[in-house]
């Protein structure tokens, strides 16, 4: 259940909120040296301002490939090259795009809730199997089922809180 919350937080960092964040370029892969490699393996990503990401490319020969990879990654970014430094301004989000991102965040949260429920179901099945095999008493089963349910409820609550925070961040102008 803990892993589910961590995965959700990672997915949320990939959602663009109009503010620059170094992890925004994590999904970018560059065609360099005859293979696909993550951007952070051929350049340094920095955030000098709230609406600007800078990418310092280590090899002059790879500047064009890095610029192309950022432009074509599907994030709607328009990089500008200055020598070995690529500046990536983050455009402000319009209202329609904010609502769209809010829906995407909701879908991520629902997937996380489903994953938590699946973990709960697996735990309950394990308890029933132990009871069936005679390794555990009925009273202990009830106690453990309550514990599993409390853990599930707490985790779903954390997912909802994380979603609420992300939605506030997305809608903030």
C-alpha positions in Angstrom: 0.0 0.0 0.0 2.9 2.3 0.8 4.4 1.7 -2.6 1.1 2.6 -4.2 1.2 6.1 -2.6 4.8 6.6 -3.6 4.0 5.7 -7.2 1.1 8.1 -7.2 3.4 10.9 -6.0 5.9 10.2 -8.8 3.1 10.2 -11.4 1.9 13.6 -10.0 5.4 15.1 -10.3 5.1 14.4 -14.1 1.9 16.5 -14.4 2.8 20.0 -15.5 1.3 22.7 -13.3 2.7 25.8 -14.9 5.7 25.9 -12.6 9.1 24.7 -13.6 10.3 21.5 -11.9 13.4 19.5 -12.9 11.5 16.2 -12.8 9.2 17.6 -15.6 11.9 16.5 -18.1 12.4 13.0 -16.6 10.4 11.2 -19.3 12.6 12.8 -22.1 14.9 10.3 -23.8 17.6 11.5 -26.2 19.0 9.7 -29.3 22.7 10.0 -28.4 25.6 7.9 -29.3 23.4 5.4 -31.3 21.0 4.7 -28.4 18.1 6.1 -26.4 19.2 7.5 -23.1 17.5 9.6 -20.4 18.1 13.3 -20.6 19.8 13.4 -17.1 22.5 11.1 -18.5 23.7 13.6 -21.1 22.9 16.9 -19.5 22.4 18.8 -16.2 18.8 20.0 -15.6 18.4 23.1 -13.5 15.5 25.4 -12.4 16.8 29.0 -12.0 13.4 30.6 -12.1 9.8 29.4 -11.4 8.9 29.4 -15.1 12.2 28.4 -16.7 14.2 25.1 -16.9 17.8 25.2 -18.1 19.5 22.2 -19.6 23.3 22.2 -19.7 24.4 19.7 -22.4 27.7 18.1 -21.6 28.7 17.3 -25.3 28.4 20.1 -27.9 27.6 17.5 -30.5 24.4 16.4 -28.7 22.8 19.9 -28.3 20.6 19.5 -31.4 19.5 16.0 -30.4 18.6 17.1 -26.8 16.7 20.1 -28.2 14.8 17.9 -30.6 14.0 15.4 -27.8 12.6 18.1 -25.5 10.5 19.6 -28.4 9.0 16.2 -29.4 8.4 14.7 -25.9 4.7 15.7 -25.9 4.9 18.2 -23.0 4.2 21.2 -25.3 7.5 22.8 -24.5 9.5 25.0 -26.9 13.3 24.9 -26.1 15.6 27.7 -27.1 19.3 27.0 -27.6 22.2 29.3 -26.5 25.5 27.5 -27.1 25.5 24.4 -24.9 22.7 25.7 -22.7 19.1 25.0 -23.7 16.4 27.3 -22.1 13.0 25.8 -21.7 10.4 28.4 -20.7 7.3 26.9 -19.1 4.2 28.6 -20.6 1.3 29.4 -18.2 -1.6 27.0 -18.4 -5.0 28.1 -19.7 -8.2 27.2 -17.8 -9.1 24.4 -20.2 -5.7 22.7 -19.8 -5.9 23.0 -16.0 -9.3 21.2 -15.9 -7.8 18.5 -18.2 -4.8 18.0 -15.8 -7.2 17.9 -12.9 -9.1 15.0 -14.6 -5.8 13.2 -15.3 -4.8 13.6 -11.6 -8.2 12.1 -10.6 -7.6 9.1 -12.9 -4.1 8.5 -11.3 -5.7 8.7 -7.8 -8.4 6.2 -8.8 -5.9 3.8 -10.1 -4.0 4.0 -6.8 -7.2 3.4 -4.9 -7.9 0.3 -7.0 -4.4 -1.0 -6.4 -4.8 -0.5 -2.6 -8.1 -2.4 -2.7 -6.4 -5.2 -4.6 -3.8 -5.4 -1.9 -6.5 -5.5 0.8 -8.3 -8.3 -1.1 -5.1 -10.3 -1.4 -4.5 -9.9 2.4 -8.1 -11.0 3.2 -7.7 -14.0 0.9 -4.5 -15.0 2.7 -6.2 -14.7 6.1 -9.1 -16.9 4.9 -6.6 -19.5 3.6 -4.8 -19.6 6.9 -8.2 -20.1 8.7 -9.2 -22.8 6.3 -5.8 -24.6 6.8 -6.4 -24.4 10.6 -3.3 -22.2 11.3 -5.3 -19.3 12.8 -8.5 -19.0 14.9 -11.7 -17.2 13.8 -11.2 -14.5 16.5 -7.8 -13.7 15.2 -9.1 -13.6 11.6 -11.7 -10.9 12.7 -9.0 -8.9 14.5 -6.6 -9.1 11.5 -9.4 -8.2 9.0 -10.1 -5.1 11.0 -6.4 -4.1 11.0 -6.2 -4.6 7.2 -9.3 -2.5 6.8 -7.9 0.3 9.0 -4.7 0.3 7.0 -6.7 0.4 3.7 -8.8 3.3 5.0 -5.7 5.3 6.1 -4.0 4.7 2.8 -7.0 5.8 0.7 -7.3 8.9 2.9 -3.6 9.7 2.1 -4.3 9.2 -1.6 -7.2 11.6 -1.3 -5.1 14.2 0.5 -2.4 13.9 -2.1 -4.9 14.4 -4.9 -6.4 17.4 -3.1 -3.0 19.0 -2.8 -2.2 18.4 -6.5 -5.5 19.8 -7.6 -4.9 23.0 -5.6 -1.5 23.2 -7.2 -2.9 22.7 -10.7 -5.7 25.3 -10.3 -3.4 27.9 -8.7 -2.8 30.7 -11.2 
